[in-house]
Amino acid sequence: MLALLYDVHGNAAALDAVLADARAQGADRWLLGGDYCLFGPEPEATLERLRSLSPAMWLRGNGERWCAEPEAAPANAVVPDAIAACRAALGAEAVAELGALPEQGVHAETRFCHASPISDVRSFSPTPADDEGELLAGVTEPRLVFGHTHLPFRRISVATGTELVNPGSIGLPFDGDPRAAYAVVHPDRRVEHRRVPYDHEAAAGRMRERWPGEEWAETVARRIEQSRMDV
């Protein structure tokens, strides 16, 4: 069984809960969809746990790209300082390693990417959008798995007929549900979305303890607590 792990964002407690649940379901293979460490309270522990998973397909998210190339990241009240903190925590070697990961991969008639096949920041929403055909241009596989928006869903694209699967975010859900989100692919190819409770309030507290008084860390802590982007 394949577990789809996306958008952990340095939240080791959420990841631990998901790994325990996935193994209990019978997961023995891992798809790691990017945004592993940036923005979370425990980037080092998160990376250590992910490195223990095998066999695993690793993909690069925008978080890994931004950490490797800070000049390419947006300049706002959260991202630059979060990148600096993550780079300092992981060290230059790990930052470069993660930044060099592939953008996408294909296995068993499924294409995997972080946001979309043409971009690591432009993605799909739970409802169809006008640019969906553009985002899926050249995709021949019947299923596309992606993350980035932190909103779990599954639907069929009206533009191409492609099955779109977003497992949701493990460490930073944005759908109002603080439980860690991931998905598993059963041997019959059926996708099952799963939610796993963990102490998200304690995770928010660790953000504040590790970076006290930092505006970016306080913003992330509120997002962990409320499971919303707009806080």
C-alpha positions in Angstrom: 0.0 0.0 0.0 1.3 3.4 -1.0 1.0 6.4 1.5 0.8 9.9 0.0 2.6 12.3 2.3 2.4 16.0 1.3 3.1 19.3 3.0 4.5 18.2 6.3 6.0 21.7 6.9 8.3 20.8 9.7 5.5 19.5 12.0 7.1 16.4 13.4 4.3 15.6 15.8 1.8 15.6 12.9 4.1 13.4 10.8 4.6 10.9 13.7 0.8 10.5 14.0 0.4 10.0 10.3 3.2 7.5 10.0 1.7 5.4 12.9 -1.7 5.5 11.2 -0.3 4.7 7.8 1.7 1.7 9.0 -1.4 0.4 10.9 -3.3 0.6 7.5 -0.6 -1.5 5.9 1.5 1.2 4.1 4.8 -0.1 3.0 5.7 2.4 0.3 5.9 6.2 0.5 5.3 9.1 -1.9 6.8 12.3 -0.5 5.3 15.2 -2.3 7.4 18.2 -1.2 7.3 21.1 1.4 8.9 19.0 4.0 10.5 21.4 6.5 9.7 25.1 5.8 7.5 26.9 8.3 7.4 24.3 11.0 8.7 24.0 14.6 10.9 20.9 14.0 12.5 20.9 10.5 15.4 18.8 11.6 13.4 16.0 13.2 10.9 16.0 10.3 13.7 15.4 7.8 15.2 12.7 9.9 11.9 10.8 10.1 11.3 11.2 6.3 14.8 9.9 5.6 13.9 6.7 7.5 11.1 5.8 5.0 11.9 3.2 2.3 11.1 2.7 -0.4 10.1 6.3 -1.1 9.8 8.6 -4.1 10.9 12.1 -3.1 9.7 15.2 -5.0 10.6 18.9 -4.6 8.1 21.4 -3.5 8.3 25.2 -3.7 9.5 25.2 -0.1 12.6 23.3 -1.0 13.2 25.5 -4.1 12.8 28.7 -2.0 15.2 27.5 0.7 17.8 26.6 -2.0 17.2 29.9 -3.9 15.9 32.5 -1.3 16.0 35.2 -4.0 13.2 33.4 -5.9 10.8 33.4 -2.9 8.1 36.1 -2.4 8.9 39.0 -0.1 6.3 39.2 2.5 5.9 39.2 6.3 6.3 35.5 6.6 8.3 33.8 3.9 11.8 35.4 4.0 12.3 35.0 7.8 10.9 31.5 7.7 13.4 30.6 5.0 16.3 32.0 6.9 15.2 30.0 10.0 14.8 26.7 8.0 18.2 27.2 6.2 19.9 27.7 9.6 18.2 24.7 11.1 18.9 22.2 8.3 22.3 23.4 7.1 23.7 24.1 3.6 24.1 20.4 2.6 20.6 19.4 3.4 19.1 22.5 1.8 21.0 21.9 -1.4 20.1 18.2 -1.4 16.4 19.0 -1.0 16.6 21.7 -3.6 18.0 19.3 -6.2 15.1 16.8 -5.9 13.0 16.1 -9.1 9.8 18.1 -9.6 7.7 15.2 -10.6 7.6 11.4 -11.2 5.4 8.7 -12.7 4.5 5.3 -11.3 1.7 2.8 -12.1 -0.2 5.1 -14.5 -0.1 8.0 -12.0 1.8 11.3 -12.3 3.0 12.8 -9.0 4.0 16.5 -8.5 3.9 19.1 -5.9 1.4 21.7 -7.2 0.9 21.0 -10.9 3.0 19.5 -13.7 3.9 22.9 -15.0 4.5 24.8 -11.7 5.3 24.2 -8.0 3.0 27.1 -7.0 0.1 27.0 -9.4 -2.3 24.2 -8.5 -5.9 22.9 -8.6 -8.8 23.8 -6.4 -11.7 21.6 -5.2 -13.8 23.2 -7.9 -12.8 23.5 -11.6 -11.0 26.7 -12.7 -10.4 28.2 -16.2 -6.7 27.3 -16.3 -7.2 23.6 -15.6 -6.5 22.6 -19.1 -3.3 24.6 -19.2 -2.1 23.0 -15.9 -2.8 19.5 -17.3 -1.2 20.1 -20.8 0.8 17.0 -21.8 -0.4 14.8 -18.9 -1.3 11.4 -20.4 -1.7 9.4 -17.1 -5.2 8.9 -15.9 -4.4 10.1 -12.4 -2.5 13.1 -11.1 -1.6 13.4 -7.4 -0.5 16.8 -6.1 -0.6 19.0 -3.0 0.4 22.6 -2.2 -3.0 24.0 -1.5 -3.4 22.1 1.8 -7.0 21.2 0.8 -7.8 17.4 0.5 -10.1 16.4 -2.3 -10.6 14.1 -5.2 -12.5 14.9 -8.5 -12.4 14.3 -12.2 -11.1 17.2 -14.3 -13.8 18.5 -16.6 -11.1 19.7 -19.0 -9.3 16.4 -19.6 -11.0 13.6 -17.6 -7.9 13.3 -15.5 -8.5 12.1 -11.9 -7.2 14.8 -9.6 -6.1 13.8 -6.1 -4.9 16.1 -3.3 -4.1 14.2 -0.1 -4.1 17.4 1.9 -1.5 18.7 4.3 0.0 16.7 7.2 1.5 19.6 9.1 -0.6 22.7 8.1 -4.1 21.9 6.9 -6.1 24.9 5.6 -9.6 23.4 5.5 -10.6 24.2 9.1 -9.9 20.7 10.4 -6.7 20.7 12.5 -6.2 16.9 12.1 -3.2 15.8 9.9 -4.3 14.9 6.4 -2.9 12.3 4.1 -4.1 9.5 1.8 -3.3 5.9 0.9 -3.6 4.1 -2.4 -4.9 0.6 -1.9 -3.8 -2.3 -4.1 -6.9 -2.0 -6.2 -5.9 1.7 -6.9 -8.6 3.0 -4.7 -7.6 6.3 -3.0 -8.6 6.7 0.7 -8.3 10.1 2.3 -7.5 9.9 6.0 -7.4 12.4 9.0 -5.3 11.8 12.1 -5.7 13.7 15.3 -2.6 15.0 17.1 -1.8 17.7 19.7 -1.9 20.6 17.2 -2.0 23.2 20.0 1.2 21.9 21.4 2.8 22.1 17.9 1.7 25.8 17.8 3.2 26.3 21.2 6.6 24.9 20.0 6.6 27.5 17.2 6.3 30.3 19.7 8.9 28.7 22.0 11.5 28.1 19.3 11.2 31.6 17.7 9.8 33.8 20.5 8.6 37.2 19.3 9.1 36.4 15.6 6.1 37.7 13.5 6.4 34.9 11.0 6.4 32.2 13.7 3.4 33.7 15.4 1.5 33.7 12.0 2.4 30.0 11.5 1.4 29.1 15.0 -2.1 30.6 14.5 -2.4 28.8 11.2 -1.6 25.5 12.9 -4.2 26.3 15.6 -7.0 27.4 13.3 -6.2 25.3 10.2 -6.7 28.4 8.0 -4.4 30.4 5.7 -6.1 33.7 6.3 -5.0 34.4 9.9 
